[in-house]
Structures are given as structure tokens and as C-alpha cells.
């Protein structure tokens, strides 16, 4: 396995994680009606960091 192969695998793994985070946030925010458009855009830009932030907001909203 060459270095370029590892970089390609790493790239596609990163893209898959990013898209997965976007899908989780988009579906859950729409289902729970927690500002779905904002969170979709945030997840598109922030990826895993937006998923973490969304989880914190969701947890705080659930305690109310």
C-alpha cells in the first residue's frame, strides 16, 4: 500500500464521517423541530464539531 492510497482512504473516510454527521443532525433537528435550517447549515460547515454542539443543545432542551 502506497502513501497515496492511504491519503485517498483517509480522504473518503473523512468525507463519509462529515456526511454522516450532516445526516444525523439534519434528520434529528427536523424531527425535534430544533431550528432545523440553522443546524443543517451548521452541520454542513462544522461536521463533527456541529454534531457535538447539537448534542449539547439537544440535551439542554430535553431537560426543560
Backbone as CSV, one residue per row, in Angstrom:
resi,resn,N_x,N_y,N_z,CA_x,CA_y,CA_z,C_x,C_y,C_z
1,UNK,0.849,-1.176,0.000,0.000,0.000,0.000,0.896,1.240,0.000
2,UNK,0.651,2.101,-0.952,1.464,3.307,-1.073,0.880,4.444,-0.244
3,UNK,1.672,5.486,-0.092,1.233,6.652,0.678,0.014,7.301,0.043
4,UNK,-0.021,7.358,-1.271,-1.165,7.982,-1.945,-2.448,7.190,-1.694
5,UNK,-2.346,5.868,-1.584,-3.522,5.051,-1.283,-4.056,5.356,0.110
6,UNK,-3.170,5.537,1.054,-3.577,5.854,2.423,-4.262,7.213,2.467
7,UNK,-3.739,8.176,1.719,-4.355,9.502,1.679,-5.745,9.459,1.059
8,UNK,-5.918,8.659,0.033,-7.232,8.527,-0.602,-8.220,7.885,0.366
9,UNK,-7.802,6.846,1.060,-8.667,6.197,2.054,-9.014,7.176,3.163
10,UNK,-8.038,7.919,3.651,-8.283,8.904,4.704,-9.250,9.979,4.229
11,UNK,-9.091,10.438,2.999,-9.988,11.455,2.442,-11.425,10.957,2.408
12,UNK,-11.649,9.759,1.874,-13.016,9.248,1.761,-13.607,8.901,3.120
13,UNK,-12.782,8.485,4.056,-13.260,8.243,5.417,-13.708,9.556,6.058
14,UNK,-12.944,10.608,5.853,-13.303,11.927,6.370,-14.601,12.430,5.745
15,UNK,-14.741,12.265,4.451,-15.972,12.680,3.765,-17.168,11.887,4.291
16,UNK,-17.001,10.594,4.493,-18.098,9.757,4.997,-18.515,10.182,6.401
17,UNK,-17.555,10.479,7.263,-17.870,10.934,8.620,-18.593,12.273,8.564
18,UNK,-18.120,13.183,7.724,-18.728,14.514,7.591,-20.176,14.402,7.113
19,UNK,-20.397,13.596,6.092,-21.750,13.407,5.554,-22.642,12.724,6.587
20,UNK,-22.101,11.756,7.302,-22.872,11.090,8.351,-23.305,12.048,9.439
21,UNK,-22.418,12.923,9.856,-22.772,13.937,10.860,-23.861,14.857,10.333
22,UNK,-23.741,15.258,9.079,-24.758,16.121,8.478,-26.120,15.436,8.466
23,UNK,-26.158,14.176,8.083,-27.432,13.454,8.017,-28.052,13.301,9.397
24,UNK,-27.248,12.945,10.387,-27.773,12.777,11.748,-28.359,14.085,12.261
25,UNK,-27.629,15.170,12.120,-28.102,16.466,12.618,-29.321,16.933,11.827
26,UNK,-29.304,16.791,10.516,-30.423,17.259,9.688,-31.710,16.517,10.016
27,UNK,-31.635,15.210,10.124,-32.837,14.421,10.395,-33.341,14.665,11.812
28,UNK,-32.449,14.637,12.782,-32.882,14.786,14.177,-33.392,16.195,14.471
29,UNK,-32.742,17.211,13.924,-33.210,18.579,14.181,-34.562,18.834,13.526
30,UNK,-34.801,18.246,12.372,-36.113,18.387,11.731,-37.175,17.633,12.521
31,UNK,-36.827,16.458,13.008,-37.773,15.645,13.773,-38.151,16.320,15.088
32,UNK,-37.164,16.909,15.755,-37.408,17.548,17.051,-37.758,19.027,16.926
33,UNK,-37.741,19.562,15.713,-38.046,20.969,15.446,-37.147,21.914,16.253
34,UNK,-35.861,21.604,16.257,-34.879,22.460,16.930,-34.151,23.249,15.842
35,UNK,-34.748,24.326,15.381,-34.158,25.206,14.371,-33.481,24.407,13.246
36,UNK,-34.251,23.627,12.479,-33.644,22.695,11.533,-32.765,23.333,10.468
37,UNK,-33.113,24.523,9.955,-32.283,25.117,8.901,-30.930,25.554,9.430
38,UNK,-30.930,26.139,10.629,-29.657,26.549,11.215,-28.748,25.345,11.421
39,UNK,-29.292,24.277,11.986,-28.453,23.123,12.291,-28.000,22.386,11.038
40,UNK,-28.801,22.421,9.990,-28.352,21.817,8.727,-27.152,22.564,8.172
41,UNK,-27.229,23.889,8.189,-26.092,24.682,7.702,-24.878,24.521,8.614
42,UNK,-25.119,24.507,9.916,-24.010,24.338,10.857,-23.342,22.982,10.664
43,UNK,-24.125,21.945,10.454,-23.563,20.607,10.255,-22.805,20.514,8.943
44,UNK,-23.283,21.216,7.934,-22.599,21.202,6.648,-21.215,21.832,6.768
45,UNK,-21.121,22.891,7.550,-19.846,23.589,7.719,-18.991,22.939,8.805
46,UNK,-19.624,22.575,9.917,-18.870,22.137,11.084,-18.621,20.654,11.217
47,UNK,-19.406,19.835,10.528,-19.225,18.387,10.585,-19.320,17.838,11.996
48,UNK,-18.295,17.124,12.455,-18.333,16.501,13.778,-18.444,17.513,14.926
49,UNK,-17.901,18.702,14.737,-17.991,19.723,15.787,-19.428,20.221,15.931
50,UNK,-20.129,20.342,14.810,-21.540,20.732,14.856,-22.377,19.627,15.484
51,UNK,-22.010,18.375,15.242,-22.724,17.259,15.872,-22.567,17.316,17.383
52,UNK,-21.391,17.631,17.850,-21.157,17.783,19.290,-21.969,18.942,19.848
53,UNK,-21.946,20.081,19.177,-22.712,21.246,19.638,-24.207,20.955,19.624
54,UNK,-24.674,20.283,18.589,-26.096,19.944,18.509,-26.489,19.001,19.649
55,UNK,-25.628,18.063,19.964,-25.900,17.154,21.076,-26.036,17.895,22.391
56,UNK,-25.194,18.897,22.604,-25.282,19.691,23.835,-26.580,20.492,23.884
57,UNK,-26.964,21.104,22.765,-28.213,21.878,22.710,-29.413,20.957,22.902
58,UNK,-29.368,19.812,22.273,-30.474,18.852,22.390,-30.626,18.374,23.830
59,UNK,-29.511,18.127,24.490,-29.554,17.689,25.884,-30.131,18.783,26.777
60,UNK,-29.718,20.032,26.558,-30.236,21.145,27.359,-31.727,21.355,27.113
61,UNK,-32.150,21.214,25.881,-33.569,21.401,25.561,-34.411,20.266,26.141
62,UNK,-33.846,19.085,26.231,-34.569,17.949,26.784,-34.797,18.064,28.281
63,UNK,-33.954,18.828,28.970,-34.087,18.995,30.422,-35.191,19.970,30.798
64,UNK,-35.652,20.789,29.842,-36.678,21.798,30.137,-38.021,21.177,30.380
